[in-house]
Amino acid sequence: MRLLIGFEIKKVLQKKSTWIAFFLLFALQAFMAFAGNLGTTYVNDTFLETHRERNATDRNYGVALSGRVMDEVFIEEVLAANEKIDRNDSDYLLSDIYQSEVRKYDGPYGMICSWMGGNPYRVSADMAQQMQDLRGLDIVQSLELLRKLQRESVWEQFRLSDAEKEYWMQKEEKLPGQFTYQYADAWDMLTDMSSGSYMTHMMIAFLIAFIVGNIFMEEHSRKTDQLLLCTKNGRQKLYAAKIIAGCGLSLIMTLLFWLVNLMGNMICFGPEGFSAAVQTVKGFWYSYDLSVGEVFLIETGLLFLASLLIGILTMVLSEALHNHIASLSIVFAGIVAARLVTIPLSWRMFSMLWNCLPINLLKTDQGFFDLRLFGFGGLRMTTWQAAPVFWLLIGAVLVVAGRFLYCRGQIKGR
């Protein structure tokens, strides 16, 4: 079996097309991972700083403020500092006041703006008024009320049942009374749509479908299947070797893409902030007690499981259709359709299952933060908890179906 698996892997690695596809997509992944340090910032044709310098400065200021509780004193300090500049005038970036007194609060200020649904770099009149109103009230109570209103709005949007609302209220009770500010730019990027597991999965899915599908197709295209299938170990054991080789290659490629993405973001933004509450970085209204680092680890597990599923699906389709291009096209069309087609929330079960698709689940603001629950008897599971179970079951069914197709296949006339 070891020889069979090694030979199947060797066949894939000897193809020039394998290495061309791998290096093109890997180079794109590396570029995206290190893009945070590339480029420069100009303000009205005046050089301000390189992005590498910007990241280093923001990191130093963010780390210095990390650990401060987002209480009335700290929030008042942040808002008072930002009243010294007009963020709608881009020249503020060049001012000494901003650089010496305001910039160090950009991290927590951006966090407060995101809680209010605004943009810290372009403050609207409504946002400015909200900031002013916030300073005239009990700041902590105002933010708690804002969070409650956002939470209830999202619950209404998802049309949660009373049992689901009770589940999330129990989760809400486990959250700390006040959140703590932590600099966590790297973990924010690693869970973001543009540079996190979502984008990694999109590229690795295409690569897996292109490379792994050939494992079953080559014997058919070269017409050597009649020689292999008539041998003693040409069916069950050879099928197992091919599946194991394809899954192994899928995991190895995923690991390489994951590592370069992790390394690039750590170098650009630093490793601090793993334990930052996800509510302070993403999803202010979310009730699950998770850190942004834990979200990244969950997405990492989902990413590797999704790669296995894509690899198995591609291999089984390739064997069923005896056409690598057809299997590649189906996988590609499925990924595109999953992103372009939106299922209304009113179609509850269909919408929930649609969000369980890997490409949708790994998009944090869509599948991962879907608040609707899957019920199994007395057990209730979130989408990111239930989806891996579905994927494993689907993967097992595909392996069994593929074995049936391969081991009972007949050589047709040439």
N, C-alpha and C positions, 0 to 999 in steps of 0.2 A: 504493500500500500504506500509506503514511503517513496518507493521508486516511481510509482504511478503518479502520485501527487507532484513530486519533483519534476517529472517529465511534462506534466500539463502546465506547470508554471513556466518551465523552460520554453515551451512552445510559444507562450504569450510574450515572454520577454525577448525572444529572438526577432519579433516583428518590428520593423522600423516604424510602422504606423503607431505602435504602442508608445514608443519613446517620443515621437513627435507630438502626439496628443497630450501625453503626460507633461512634457516640458512646457508646452504652450500654456496649459491651464495652471500648472504649478507656478510659472513665472507671473501669471496674472494674479494668483493668490498671494504670492510674495509681495508684489507691487502694492496690492490693496492693504496688506498687513503693515507695510512700512510707509504707507502714503501719509500718515500723520506727521512724519518728520520732513516731508518734501514740500518745497514751495516757500514763498515769502509773502509777507503782508505789506501792502502799500496803502496809504491813506492820501487820497487826492494827489497821486503821483509822487508822494513822499515816502521813502522807505521807512518802515517801522521796525520790522524784525523778521527773522526767518521763522518758519514754523517749528523748527527744532528749538530755537530760543524761546518761542512762545510756550511750548509744552513744558520746558524746564522751569520757566518762571511760574506758570500756573500750578505746576506740581509742587514747587517749594511753598507757595502761598497756601495751597490746599492742604498740604501735610501739616503746615503750622496751625491751621484752624481745626484740623481733624480732632474729634473727641469732644468738641463743644456741643452741649445740649441745645437743641433748637427751642430755647425758651424765650420769654419776652425780652430779656436783656440782650441776648445775642441777635435776635431778629431786629430789634430796634436799632442796634448798632449797625447792622447791615443796611437797613433802609435809610438811616440817617446819612451814612457815607454816600449812598448812591444819589441822594438829593443834591449833591455838590456838582453833578454833571448833567448834561442833557444827552441821553443816549440816542436821540433821533438825529443828532448832529455828529457825523462820523469823525469830525475833527477832535472830539473828546479823547480819542485814543492817543493823540499826540500831546495832550496837556499834562503838565507836571502834577496837577491835582489828582488826575486819574491814576497816573503811574505810581504816585507816592502814597495816596490815601484811599483810593477806591478800588483799584485793581485786585488787591488782596481779598476782596469780598466777592469777586465775580462768581466763585463756585457756589456759595450759599445763596447769592442773589439769583443766579440762574435756576437754582432748585426751587426757590419761592415762586419765581415766575412760572416755572413748569407746573407747579401745584395749582396755579391760577389759570392755567391753560394759555399762557402768553409766551412771547418771545423776548428773552433778555436783551437781544441786540437791536430790537425795534419796538419800543414801548408805545403802544397806542394810547389815546386819550382815556379810554375806558380802563386800561391797565394802570395808568398813572393815578386815576381816581381811586381805583381799588387799593393801590398802595397807600394812598393818603388816608383812606377810610380805615385801613388796617392799623395805621399808627394811632388813630384816635380811639381805638377800642382795645379790649383785652385781646392781645395778639394771639395768644395760645388758644383761647376759647374760639376766636374767629376762625383760625385754621382748622380746629376740630369740627366746627360747624360746616366749613367749606368741604372738608373731607367727607363728612356725613352726607351732605347734599350730593356730592359727586358719586358716592357709593350707592346711594338710593337711586340716582339717575341711571347708573350702569345696571343695577338690578332690574329696573323697569325696562331698560333696553333689551336685556336678555330674557325678560319675562320669567323670572325665577318663581318657582313654586314656594309655598310656605315652608316646606321641609328644607329646601335649598337655602332659603334666607336664614333659617335657624342654624343650619350648618355653618354658614359664613359668619353669623353672629358669634358662634362659639369660637371660631378662628379669630375673630376680631378681639375677643377678650384676652387672647394670648399675646397681643401686640403690646409693646411698651407704651406707657402713658405719653411720653414725649420722645421724638426721634432724635438721634444724634447725627450731626453732620460728619461725614467722612469723605475725603477725596477718593474717588473711585472711577476715574476716567477710563482706565484700561478695561475694567470689568463692564463699564457702560458700553464701550465699543464692542466688546466680545459678545454681548447679548443684543447688539443692535442689528437691525435689518441690513444695513449697508455693509457691515464688515464682520458680522458674527457667524454663528452656526448656520443661520438661514442661507447666507451667501455661500458659505463653504459647502453646504449640502447641495445647492443648486449646481455648482461646478463639478463636485465629485460625482453626482448622479449621472451627469452627461459622460464623464470620463469612464465610470464603471460600465455604463450601458454600451459604450463604444468598445471597451477592451474585453470585458468579461464575456460578452455575448459570443465571441469567437471560439470560446472553449468547446462548445458543443457543435458549432457550425463547421469547423474546419474539416472534420472527417467526411461530412456530407458534401461539401463543396469540392474536395479533392477525390471523392469517390473511393475512399479507403475504409468506409464504414463496414463494408461487407467482409473485409479482412478482420477487423477488430471484433465485430459482433459474433463471429463464429468461434471465437476462442473461449477457453474455459472461464476466464475472468473478464471477458469482454463486455459484460452487461452490469450486474449488480456492483461488483467492485470498481469497475471503471467509472460507472455513474457516480458512486460515492467519491472517488478520487477527483472527478471533475467538479463536483459540488464543493468539496472541501477546498480545492485549489481556487475556485472562483471566489468563495467567501473569504479565504485568506488574503487574496490579492485586494479585495474590496476593503478589508480592514486595514491592510498595510498602507494603501493609498490614502485612506481617510486619516490615518494617524499622521502621515507626512504633512498633509494639508492642514490638519488641526495644529500640529506643532509649529509650523511656520507662522500661522495666524496668531497663536499664543505668543510666540517669541517676538514677533513684530510689534504687537500692542504693548507688551511688557517693556520693550526697549523705548518705544515712543512715549508712553505715558506713565510707566512705573507700576510696580505690583501692589501698591497700597490700595486698601478699600475693599478687600474680599468680604469683610463682615458687614459692610454697609447695608442697611435695610433696603430691600427692593423698593419700598414705598418712597424712599428719598431719591431714588434714581429713576425708577420706572413705575408707573401704575400707582399714583398717590392713593387711589381708592381701594387698592387690592388688600385683601384681608388675611392672606396666608403669611405666616411668620417665616419669611425666607430672607436670606441675604442675597445680594446681587451675585456674589461668588457661588452660592448654592444654586442659583438659577443657571449660572454658566455650567456647573457640573451636571445638573439635570439635562441641560441641552446637549452636553457632550455625550452622555449616555444615549440620548435619543438620536443624536447624529450617527453614532456607530451602529445602532440597531437599524436605523433607516438605510444605511449603506448596505448592511447585510440583506435587507428586504429587497432593495433595488437590484443587487447582484443576483439573488435567487430568481426574482421575477424575470430579469433579462435572460438568464440562462434557460429557464423553462420555456419562455416565449420563443427563444431561438431554436430550441429542440422541437417545439410543437409546430412552428411555421417553417422550419428548415430554411430560414432566411434571416440573416443577421440584420440587414437594413430594416426589415419590417419590425423586428423586435425593438431596434433602436428608435424607430419612428414612433412606436406605440408609447415607449417610456417618455420620449421627448414631448409628444403631444399631451400625455397625461400631466406632466409637470406644468406645461404652459396653460392647460385648461384649468388646473387647480388654482393658478394664480389669477387668471383672467375672469373666471366664472365666480360670481358671488351668489351664495345660496341665502335666501331671506331667512332671518331669524325666526320668522313665523313657521317655517318648515322645520320644526324643532329637531327631530331625530336625524333627518337628512343633513341639516346644517351642522349638527354636532359631529356626525361621522365625516362630513367634508373637512371639518377642522382637524380631524384625526389624521388626515393625509400628512406625510412627513413635511412637505414644503410649507403647508399651512400651520402645522403645529409649531415648527421652529421659528415662525414669525411671531415674536413675543406679543405684539399687540393684537394678534388675531387668535390663533389656536391656543397658545400657552396661557393666556389670560382669560380664556373662555370660562365663565363662572358656572355654566350648567353642569350638572353632575350625572354620571352614569351610576345607576343603582343595580347592585347585585345582591338580592336578598336584603339584609340589613346593612350591607356595606355600601358606602358612597365613595366614588372616586372622581377626581378632577380629570380633565381631558388629558393632561400630561401624565397622569397616573394610569389611566385606562388604555390609552393608545398603545403603549408597548405590549400590553397583553394581546390586543388585537393583532399587532404586527407579528408577534411570535406565532400566534395561531395561523395567520395567513401564510407565514413563511413555512410552517410545518405542512400545511395543506399543499402548498406549491411544490415542496420537495417530494411529497408522496405522489402527486400528480405527475411530476417530471419523471420520477422513477418508473411509473406505469407506462408513460409514453416511450421512454428510452428502452426499457427492458423488454417491451412487447412490440417494439417497432420492427418492421419488416423491410428488407432491402427490396426496393422496387426496381423494375427493369430500367436499364440505362438507355 
